[in-house]
Amino acid sequence: MKENLTKGILWNRAATAGVALGLVSSAYLYLTQSLSGASSVWMTILNFLLWGIKFAGCIWLMMFFMKRLVSKYNGVDNRATFRFGAITALCSSLIFSAFALANVLIINPGLISETMETAMQAYGSMLDSNSLAVLDRMEGMMPQMIFFSNLVYCSIYGIILSLILSRGIPSKNPFADSDAGIQGSNSSNN
């Protein structure tokens, strides 16, 4: 017999799913960053393939966790699966954003400086002194901007994905109303 879905169970299952999705995205970030040393056509193709695998894998994982929720608990409708997906998206975006922040602060602390230096070399001649000063001040705020922009982007993406997926999970029985009407008319005829 299935257990009824409660708010606590929903949050626990969604947090677990969010950790899994966040770790997949974090692993992708780490892998592509470690492969970025060589710049060739093959590395570009490999990065694109890895991105496609991550993209499809995250969609599949979200669908898998939603279907597993439906199969394990009573009272799971499309609204509950959407809530589950939205909470999962928030948790996974928090995990990924924290990893991205740790990446620029601890794992690869020179990443922002290198990126800003490359941008200055490429576009510095086109900018005036005020724009260059703004870019210099912005470098100190980049870790916070990376954290919050990833948090917002990943949350919105995950919520939209859960909205799309929850429309079909659990699948709706188009004959549910007609079956109830048939059973009701059969019992009244007896």
C-alpha positions as CSV (number, residue, x, y, z in Angstrom):
1,M,0.0,0.0,0.0
2,K,1.2,3.4,-0.9
3,E,1.9,6.1,1.7
4,N,0.0,9.4,1.5
5,L,2.0,12.4,0.2
6,T,2.6,15.0,2.9
7,K,4.4,18.4,2.7
8,G,7.4,17.0,4.6
9,I,7.8,14.1,2.3
10,L,7.4,16.3,-0.7
11,W,10.2,18.6,0.5
12,N,12.5,15.7,1.5
13,R,12.1,14.0,-1.9
14,A,12.5,17.2,-3.8
15,A,15.6,18.2,-1.9
16,T,17.1,14.8,-2.7
17,A,16.2,15.1,-6.3
18,G,17.6,18.7,-6.3
19,V,20.9,17.5,-4.9
20,A,21.2,14.9,-7.7
21,L,20.4,17.5,-10.4
22,G,22.7,20.1,-8.9
23,L,25.6,17.6,-8.7
24,V,25.1,16.6,-12.4
25,S,25.2,20.3,-13.4
26,S,28.2,20.9,-11.2
27,A,30.1,17.9,-12.6
28,Y,29.4,19.2,-16.1
29,L,30.8,22.6,-15.1
30,Y,33.9,21.1,-13.6
31,L,34.5,18.7,-16.5
32,T,34.2,21.4,-19.2
33,Q,36.4,23.7,-17.2
34,S,39.1,21.1,-16.9
35,L,38.8,20.4,-20.7
36,S,39.0,24.0,-21.7
37,G,42.8,24.1,-21.7
38,A,43.1,23.0,-25.3
39,S,41.2,25.0,-27.9
40,S,40.5,23.0,-31.0
41,V,37.6,22.0,-33.1
42,W,37.4,18.6,-31.3
43,M,37.2,20.3,-27.9
44,T,34.4,22.5,-29.1
45,I,32.5,19.4,-30.5
46,L,33.2,17.5,-27.2
47,N,31.9,20.5,-25.1
48,F,28.8,20.7,-27.3
49,L,28.2,16.9,-26.9
50,L,28.7,17.1,-23.1
51,W,26.3,20.0,-22.9
52,G,23.7,18.0,-24.9
53,I,24.2,15.0,-22.6
54,K,23.8,17.2,-19.5
55,F,20.7,19.0,-20.9
56,A,19.0,15.8,-21.9
57,G,20.1,14.0,-18.7
58,C,18.7,16.8,-16.4
59,I,15.4,16.6,-18.2
60,W,15.3,12.8,-17.9
61,L,16.3,13.0,-14.2
62,M,13.5,15.5,-13.5
63,M,11.0,13.3,-15.3
64,F,12.4,10.2,-13.5
65,F,12.0,11.8,-10.0
66,M,8.5,13.0,-10.8
67,K,7.4,9.6,-12.0
68,R,9.0,7.9,-9.0
69,L,7.0,10.3,-6.7
70,V,3.8,9.4,-8.4
71,S,4.5,5.6,-8.2
72,K,5.4,5.7,-4.4
73,Y,2.7,8.0,-2.9
74,N,-1.1,8.4,-2.9
75,G,-2.7,11.7,-3.8
76,V,-0.1,12.8,-6.3
77,D,-1.7,14.8,-9.0
78,N,-0.4,17.2,-11.6
79,R,-0.3,20.1,-9.1
80,A,1.7,18.1,-6.6
81,T,4.2,17.0,-9.3
82,F,4.6,20.7,-10.3
83,R,5.3,21.7,-6.7
84,F,7.8,18.8,-6.4
85,G,9.5,19.9,-9.6
86,A,9.6,23.6,-8.6
87,I,11.1,22.7,-5.2
88,T,13.6,20.4,-6.9
89,A,14.5,23.2,-9.3
90,L,15.1,25.6,-6.4
91,C,17.3,23.1,-4.5
92,S,19.3,22.1,-7.5
93,S,19.9,25.7,-8.5
94,L,21.1,26.4,-5.0
95,I,23.5,23.5,-5.2
96,F,24.8,24.5,-8.6
97,S,25.1,28.2,-7.7
98,A,27.0,27.3,-4.5
99,F,29.4,25.2,-6.6
100,A,29.8,27.9,-9.2
101,L,30.6,30.4,-6.4
102,A,33.1,27.9,-4.8
103,N,34.6,27.4,-8.3
104,V,35.5,31.1,-8.7
105,L,36.5,31.7,-5.1
106,I,38.3,28.5,-4.1
107,I,38.8,26.0,-6.9
108,N,39.9,28.4,-9.6
109,P,40.3,31.8,-8.0
110,G,42.1,33.3,-11.0
111,L,39.2,32.6,-13.4
112,I,37.5,36.0,-13.0
113,S,40.8,38.0,-13.3
114,E,41.8,36.0,-16.4
115,T,38.4,36.5,-18.0
116,M,38.4,40.2,-17.3
117,E,42.0,40.6,-18.6
118,T,41.0,38.8,-21.8
119,A,38.0,41.0,-22.2
120,M,40.1,44.1,-21.6
121,Q,42.6,43.0,-24.2
122,A,39.9,42.3,-26.7
123,Y,37.7,45.3,-26.1
124,G,39.7,47.8,-24.1
125,S,40.6,49.9,-27.1
126,M,36.9,50.4,-27.8
127,L,36.0,51.6,-24.2
128,D,36.5,55.0,-22.7
129,S,38.1,55.5,-19.3
130,N,34.7,55.6,-17.4
131,S,33.7,52.2,-18.9
132,L,37.1,50.7,-18.0
133,A,36.7,52.0,-14.4
134,V,33.3,50.4,-14.2
135,L,34.7,47.1,-15.4
136,D,37.5,47.3,-12.8
137,R,34.9,47.9,-10.0
138,M,32.7,45.1,-11.3
139,E,35.4,42.5,-11.0
140,G,35.0,42.5,-7.2
141,M,31.3,41.9,-7.5
142,M,31.6,39.1,-10.0
143,P,31.4,36.2,-7.5
144,Q,28.1,37.5,-6.1
145,M,26.8,38.1,-9.6
146,I,27.8,34.6,-10.7
147,F,26.0,33.1,-7.7
148,F,22.7,35.1,-8.0
149,S,22.5,35.0,-11.8
150,N,23.0,31.2,-11.8
151,L,20.4,30.9,-8.9
152,V,17.8,32.9,-10.8
153,Y,18.5,31.4,-14.3
154,C,18.5,27.7,-13.1
155,S,15.4,28.3,-10.9
156,I,13.4,29.8,-13.7
157,Y,14.6,27.1,-16.2
158,G,13.7,24.3,-13.7
159,I,10.3,25.8,-12.8
160,I,9.4,26.0,-16.5
161,L,10.6,22.5,-17.1
162,S,8.6,21.2,-14.1
163,L,5.5,23.0,-15.4
164,I,5.9,21.4,-18.8
165,L,6.6,17.9,-17.4
166,S,3.9,18.0,-14.7
167,R,1.2,18.4,-17.3
168,G,1.7,14.7,-18.2
169,I,2.8,13.3,-14.9
170,P,0.7,11.6,-13.6
171,S,-1.0,10.8,-16.9
172,K,-4.6,11.7,-16.9
173,N,-7.2,9.1,-17.5
174,P,-9.6,10.5,-20.2
175,F,-12.2,7.9,-19.3
176,A,-12.2,8.6,-15.5
177,D,-15.4,10.7,-15.6
178,S,-17.2,8.3,-18.0
179,D,-16.2,5.3,-15.9
180,A,-17.7,6.9,-12.8
181,G,-20.9,7.7,-14.7
182,I,-21.2,4.1,-16.0
183,Q,-20.7,2.7,-12.5
184,G,-23.2,5.1,-11.0
185,S,-25.9,4.2,-13.6
186,N,-25.2,0.5,-13.2
187,S,-25.7,0.7,-9.4
188,S,-28.9,2.7,-9.9
189,N,-30.3,0.1,-12.3
190,N,-29.8,-2.7,-9.8
